[in-house]
Amino acid sequence: MNKYKTLLSNTLLISIGTFGSKILVFFMVRFYTGYLTPSDYGTADLITQTANLLFPIISMGITDGVFRFALDNERGRRSVFTVGFITITAGAVFFLAVIPLLNTVKEFKGYIWLIVIYTMAYCYHSLCAQFIRAKGDTALFAVQGIINTSLVIVLNILFLAVFKIGVTGYVLSVVLADFLCTIFLFVKERLWRQFTLHPRKIAFKRMLRYSIPLIPATIFWWITSVSDRYMVNAMIGSTENGIYAVSYKIPTILTLVSTIFMQAWQFSAVTESHGDRKEHIRFFTNVWRSFQAVMFLAGSVIIAFAKPAIRILSTEQYYSAWEYVPLLSASMIFTAFVSFTGTVYVVTKQSGISFITAMAGAVINIALNLLLIPSPLGVQGAAIATFLSYFAVFLIRAVNSRKYIPFKLYGGHISVNTVLITVQIVFSVLQLPFWIPVQAVCLLLLAAVNFKFLLPCLTKLLSIIKK
């Protein structure tokens, strides 16, 4: 199959499997805001984000290594899976030994056990899911995503609406969903057959050499994307942090689109790298051209409809969250671009550079948060810090990644789109005169600017659908 058709087919398959279910989670925001106070929502968000921080530490970043090395080494997949399982299990033992440290954080009193089981369930589920994806079983990967999301929704309704166990129920629903999906994948794929009593020592060395630099890289990414919520919670309060956490839910549409595509794109980018280099560079260029057009246009739509979206998807006590959506949406656009350029490091196994660029983003983010959150900007300062951090990292990666795969960046196109998005944000957040017509004009201009880049993608997509 043509590489473009393979990429689009895998993207469509993953989309069918995950988009519908993830959209349901998106619309669950109103449900959450109805059963959780802003303070409770803020606490639940901090618990889940803390677990997300612990994940790369406990797993030693090995799940990314499982995906990358299982792609390259079909014969050695048993060793790859075994190394992944052993590494995570060893990390779990270490984790249990340092739990007392978490007890020193007063915000987590009474919730330590939730953080522990959330982290462990996520580690083993991620291991199994990434291994399945590396094997090329995109359909099963998509199906387990549907099952996982559906379980989260059902369990949330049960725990919050029926049993009314608040924060505990919110977190526990995710834990049980991950646990049950792990069992499903084990049984469906008979993953016990992937264990070997004698994993290759070279597999350990190569995978850990690749994965260990990803630990600080992932931590730094976590700092860039999540530290603002901790700082808002500490400097302003849990209620405002809860409102801020809700504002993140709208831009997750962009994250969803990006994540679905990146899951398909990483597979294609690696598998196609073994062929002609010039053709591979052309492939990168063409895909990047369409991807950035989609993200800019989607981001513009979300910015334009931020205010009514929040009013539809939340209760009155959360309405002020819309003010932070425009900047966070722009942040998610450049987060997607950072992920795309990061694919270069996945292909070339340059995990060390991922670490350096992630560290730069974290340093910039913390510095700006410390400067802007205590200022009159308050929570909006956190949103500004997030945007500038991701924008800076994208600029760094845009220059550096092209040393390894010199794809065409289309800098002029990015600049025009960024200016139009910025105009949208300024008029929207400040509610300047004629802000609604300005939103419409910017949206139309973005559609016109990106049409040429989107046309080849749409043509290929239609040809696949017809066949």
C-alpha positions in Angstrom: 0.0 0.0 0.0 1.1 3.5 -0.8 2.7 5.1 2.3 0.2 8.0 2.2 -2.7 5.6 2.1 -1.2 3.6 4.9 -0.9 6.7 7.1 -4.4 7.9 6.3 -5.9 4.5 6.7 -4.3 4.0 10.1 -5.3 7.5 11.1 -8.9 6.8 10.0 -8.9 3.5 11.8 -7.7 5.0 15.0 -10.1 7.9 14.7 -13.1 5.5 14.3 -11.9 3.6 17.3 -11.2 6.6 19.6 -12.7 9.8 18.4 -16.3 9.0 19.2 -15.6 7.6 22.6 -13.2 10.5 23.5 -15.9 13.0 22.3 -18.2 11.5 24.9 -15.6 12.2 27.6 -15.4 15.7 26.3 -19.1 16.2 26.8 -18.8 14.6 30.3 -17.3 17.9 31.4 -20.8 19.1 32.2 -21.5 16.0 34.2 -18.2 16.5 36.2 -18.9 20.1 36.9 -22.4 19.2 38.2 -21.1 16.6 40.7 -17.8 18.1 41.7 -17.2 21.5 43.2 -14.4 23.6 41.7 -12.3 22.8 44.7 -13.0 19.0 44.4 -12.3 19.2 40.6 -9.0 20.9 41.3 -8.0 18.2 43.9 -8.9 15.4 41.5 -6.9 17.1 38.7 -3.8 17.4 41.0 -4.1 13.7 41.9 -4.2 12.5 38.3 -1.5 14.9 37.2 0.8 13.7 40.1 0.3 10.1 39.0 1.2 11.2 35.4 4.4 12.7 36.8 5.3 9.4 38.6 4.5 7.3 35.5 7.8 7.9 33.6 9.8 7.5 36.8 8.2 4.2 37.8 8.3 2.8 34.2 11.7 4.3 33.5 10.3 5.4 30.2 10.3 1.8 29.0 6.9 1.9 27.3 8.3 4.2 24.6 11.2 1.9 24.3 8.9 -1.1 23.9 7.1 0.6 21.0 10.3 1.7 19.2 12.2 -1.5 19.5 9.3 -3.8 18.8 8.9 -2.0 15.5 12.5 -2.6 14.5 12.9 -6.2 15.8 10.1 -8.6 15.0 12.1 -11.6 16.0 13.2 -10.2 19.3 9.7 -9.0 20.4 9.5 -11.5 23.2 12.7 -10.0 24.7 11.4 -6.5 24.2 8.1 -7.2 26.0 9.8 -9.1 28.8 12.3 -6.3 29.4 9.4 -3.9 29.5 7.5 -6.0 32.1 10.5 -6.6 34.3 11.4 -2.9 34.3 7.9 -1.7 35.3 7.7 -4.4 38.0 11.0 -3.4 39.4 9.9 0.3 39.4 6.7 -0.7 41.2 8.6 -2.3 44.0 10.8 0.8 44.3 7.6 3.0 44.3 6.0 1.1 47.2 9.2 1.7 49.2 9.1 5.5 48.8 5.3 6.0 49.4 6.0 7.6 52.8 7.5 10.6 50.9 4.1 11.3 49.4 2.5 11.4 52.9 4.5 14.6 53.5 2.3 16.5 50.9 -0.8 17.6 52.8 -2.9 18.0 49.7 -2.6 14.2 49.2 -3.7 13.1 52.7 -6.2 10.4 52.3 -5.5 10.0 48.6 -2.1 8.3 48.6 -3.5 4.9 47.8 -5.3 6.4 44.8 -2.1 7.8 43.4 -0.4 4.5 43.8 -2.9 2.3 42.1 -3.6 4.9 39.4 0.1 5.0 38.5 0.5 1.2 38.5 -2.6 0.5 36.4 -1.5 3.1 33.9 2.0 1.6 33.6 0.9 -1.9 32.8 -1.9 -0.8 30.5 0.5 1.4 28.5 3.0 -1.4 28.2 0.4 -3.7 26.7 -1.1 -1.1 24.4 2.2 0.2 23.1 3.3 -3.4 22.3 0.1 -4.1 20.4 0.6 -0.8 18.4 4.2 -1.8 17.6 3.0 -5.1 16.2 0.9 -3.2 13.7 -2.5 -4.3 15.1 -4.0 -0.9 14.8 -7.6 -2.2 14.9 -7.1 -3.9 18.3 -5.3 -0.8 19.6 -8.3 1.3 18.6 -10.8 -1.2 20.1 -9.1 -1.2 23.4 -9.2 2.6 23.4 -13.0 2.4 22.9 -13.4 -0.1 25.7 -11.2 2.0 28.0 -13.1 5.2 27.4 -16.5 3.5 27.7 -15.5 2.0 31.0 -14.3 5.4 32.4 -17.7 7.0 31.5 -19.8 4.2 32.9 -17.8 4.0 36.1 -17.8 7.8 36.5 -21.6 7.8 36.3 -21.8 5.0 38.8 -19.3 6.4 41.3 -20.3 10.1 41.1 -24.0 10.0 40.4 -25.1 6.8 42.2 -22.6 6.2 45.0 -21.6 9.9 45.3 -18.0 9.2 46.3 -16.6 12.4 44.7 -12.9 12.7 44.1 -12.3 9.1 45.0 -14.9 7.9 42.4 -13.5 10.2 39.7 -10.0 8.7 40.0 -11.0 5.2 40.7 -13.0 5.0 37.5 -9.8 5.5 35.5 -7.9 3.0 37.6 -10.5 0.2 37.0 -10.8 1.0 33.3 -7.0 0.7 32.8 -6.9 -2.6 34.9 -9.7 -4.2 32.9 -8.2 -3.1 29.6 -4.9 -4.7 30.6 -6.7 -8.0 31.3 -8.5 -7.7 28.0 -5.3 -7.3 26.0 -3.5 -10.1 27.8 -6.4 -12.5 27.1 -7.1 -11.3 23.5 -3.5 -11.4 22.4 -2.3 -14.1 24.7 0.5 -11.9 25.9 1.8 -14.4 28.3 3.3 -16.1 25.3 5.5 -13.0 24.8 7.4 -13.7 28.0 10.8 -15.3 27.9 12.9 -16.7 30.7 16.1 -15.6 28.9 15.6 -12.0 27.6 18.6 -10.8 25.6 21.0 -8.7 27.6 21.6 -6.5 24.6 17.8 -5.7 24.6 18.1 -4.5 28.1 21.1 -2.3 27.3 19.7 -0.8 24.1 16.1 -0.2 25.4 17.3 1.4 28.7 19.9 3.5 26.8 17.0 4.8 24.7 14.4 5.0 27.4 16.3 6.5 30.4 16.8 9.9 28.7 13.1 10.0 28.2 12.5 9.9 32.0 13.7 13.5 32.6 12.3 14.5 29.2 8.8 13.3 30.2 9.2 14.9 33.6 10.1 18.2 32.0 7.1 17.9 29.6 5.0 17.3 32.6 6.4 20.5 34.3 5.6 22.5 31.1 2.1 21.2 30.8 1.0 20.8 34.4 3.1 22.9 36.8 0.9 25.9 36.2 -2.0 24.1 37.9 0.1 23.4 41.0 1.2 27.0 41.1 -2.3 28.4 40.6 -3.4 26.1 43.4 -0.6 27.3 45.7 -0.7 31.0 44.8 -4.5 31.6 44.2 -6.4 28.6 45.5 -8.0 25.2 44.7 -11.3 26.8 43.5 -9.5 28.9 40.8 -7.4 25.9 39.9 -10.6 23.8 39.4 -12.0 26.5 37.0 -8.6 26.6 35.2 -8.6 22.8 34.9 -12.0 22.9 33.2 -10.7 25.5 30.7 -8.2 22.8 29.6 -11.0 20.5 28.6 -12.1 22.5 25.6 -8.6 22.6 23.9 -8.4 18.8 24.5 -10.2 18.5 21.2 -7.0 19.7 19.5 -5.0 17.3 21.7 -7.3 14.5 20.7 -6.9 15.2 16.9 -3.1 15.5 17.3 -2.8 12.3 19.4 -4.8 10.2 17.0 -2.7 11.4 14.1 0.6 11.0 16.0 -0.2 7.4 16.9 -0.5 6.6 13.2 2.3 9.0 12.1 5.0 7.6 14.4 4.4 4.1 13.0 4.6 5.4 9.4 7.6 7.7 10.0 9.7 4.8 11.5 8.7 2.1 9.0 9.2 4.4 6.0 12.7 5.5 7.3 14.3 2.3 6.0 13.7 3.3 2.3 15.1 6.0 0.1 16.2 9.0 2.2 15.1 11.7 -0.3 11.7 10.2 -0.6 11.4 9.9 3.3 12.3 13.7 3.6 9.6 14.5 0.9 7.2 12.3 2.9 7.9 14.3 6.1 7.5 17.6 4.3 4.1 16.7 2.7 2.7 15.3 5.9 3.9 18.3 7.9 2.3 20.7 5.4 -1.1 19.2 5.8 -0.8 18.6 9.6 0.0 22.2 10.5 -2.9 23.4 8.3 -5.4 21.2 10.0 -4.2 22.2 13.5 -4.3 25.9 12.8 -7.7 25.8 11.3 -9.1 23.6 14.1 -7.6 25.8 16.7 -9.1 28.9 15.1 -12.6 27.3 15.3 -12.2 26.5 19.0 -11.0 30.0 19.8 -13.9 31.5 18.0 -16.5 29.4 19.9 -14.7 29.2 23.3 -17.3 31.3 25.2 -20.5 29.5 24.1 -18.7 26.1 24.4 -18.0 26.6 28.1 -21.5 27.7 28.7 -22.9 24.6 27.1 -20.4 22.2 28.6 -20.2 23.4 32.2 -22.4 24.8 35.1 -22.6 28.5 36.0 -19.8 28.4 38.7 -17.3 27.4 35.9 -18.4 29.9 33.2 -15.3 32.2 33.8 -13.1 29.3 32.5 -13.8 30.5 28.9 -11.4 33.4 29.3 -8.4 31.0 29.4 -9.5 28.8 26.5 -8.1 30.9 23.6 -4.5 31.0 24.8 -4.6 27.3 25.9 -6.0 26.4 22.4 -3.0 28.2 20.8 -0.8 26.3 23.3 -2.2 23.0 22.1 -1.5 23.9 18.5 2.1 24.3 19.2 2.2 21.3 21.5 1.1 19.3 18.5 3.9 20.9 16.4 6.4 20.0 19.1 5.2 16.4 19.0 5.5 16.3 15.2 9.1 17.6 15.2 9.8 15.1 18.1 9.0 12.3 15.7 12.4 13.0 14.1 14.0 12.0 17.4 12.0 8.9 17.6 13.0 7.9 14.0 16.7 8.6 14.6 16.6 7.4 18.3 17.9 10.8 19.5 16.2 10.6 22.9 18.9 12.8 24.4 17.8 15.8 22.4 14.2 15.3 23.4 15.5 15.6 27.0 17.4 18.9 26.3 14.5 20.6 24.5 12.0 19.4 27.1 14.2 20.9 29.8 14.3 24.2 28.0 10.5 24.3 27.9 10.2 23.5 31.6 12.7 26.2 32.7 10.9 28.8 30.5 7.5 27.7 31.9 8.4 27.8 35.6 10.1 31.2 35.2 7.1 32.7 33.4 4.6 31.2 35.9 6.6 32.6 38.8 6.6 36.0 37.1 3.0 36.1 35.7 0.7 34.3 38.2 1.4 36.6 41.1 0.9 39.6 38.8 -2.5 41.2 38.0 -2.8 38.7 35.2 -3.4 35.9 37.8 -4.7 32.7 36.1 -4.4 34.3 32.7 -0.7 34.6 33.4 -0.5 30.8 33.7 -2.2 30.4 30.3 0.3 33.0 28.7 3.2 31.1 30.3 2.0 27.8 28.8 1.7 29.2 25.3 5.1 30.9 25.3 6.8 27.8 26.6 5.4 25.5 23.9 6.1 28.2 21.2 9.7 28.5 22.3 10.2 24.7 22.3 8.7 24.5 18.8 11.2 27.1 17.6 14.1 25.2 19.1 13.0 21.9 17.6 12.1 23.4 14.3 15.7 24.3 13.9 17.3 21.3 15.5 15.2 18.5 14.2 15.9 19.5 10.6 19.6 18.7 11.1 18.5 15.0 11.1 15.6 15.1 8.7 15.7 18.3 6.7 12.0 18.6 5.8 10.6 21.9 4.6 9.2 24.0 7.5 7.0 26.5 5.6 8.0 29.3 8.0 6.1 32.0 6.2 2.9 30.0 6.3 3.3 29.4 10.1 4.0 33.1 10.7 0.8 34.2 8.9 -1.3 31.6 10.7 0.2 32.6 14.1 -0.6 36.3 13.5 -4.2 35.5 12.6 -4.6 33.3 15.7 -3.0 36.0 17.9 -5.5 38.6 16.6 -8.3 36.2 17.5 -7.0 35.7 21.0 -6.6 39.4 21.7 -10.0 40.4 20.5 -11.7 37.4 22.2 -10.0 37.7 25.7 -10.2 41.5 25.9 -13.8 41.5 24.4 -12.7 44.4 22.1 -15.3 46.2 19.9 -16.4 44.1 16.9 -14.7 41.0 18.4 -17.3 38.7 16.9 -16.9 40.0 13.3 -13.1 39.9 13.8 -13.4 36.2 14.8 -15.4 35.4 11.6 -12.9 37.3 9.4 -9.9 35.6 10.9 -11.5 32.2 10.6 -12.3 32.8 6.9 -8.7 34.1 6.3 -7.3 31.0 8.0 -9.4 28.8 5.8 -8.2 30.6 2.7 -4.6 30.5 3.7 -4.6 26.8 4.5 -6.8 25.5 1.7 -3.9 24.9 -0.6 -2.1 22.8 2.0 -5.3 20.9 2.9 -6.3 20.0 -0.7 -3.8 17.2 -1.3 -4.7 15.6 2.0 -8.4 15.8 1.2 -7.9 14.4 -2.3 -6.0 11.3 -0.9 -8.6 10.9 1.9 -11.5 10.8 -0.6 -9.7 8.3 -2.8 -9.3 6.0 0.2 -12.9 6.3 1.2 -14.1 5.6 -2.4 -12.0 2.4 -2.5 
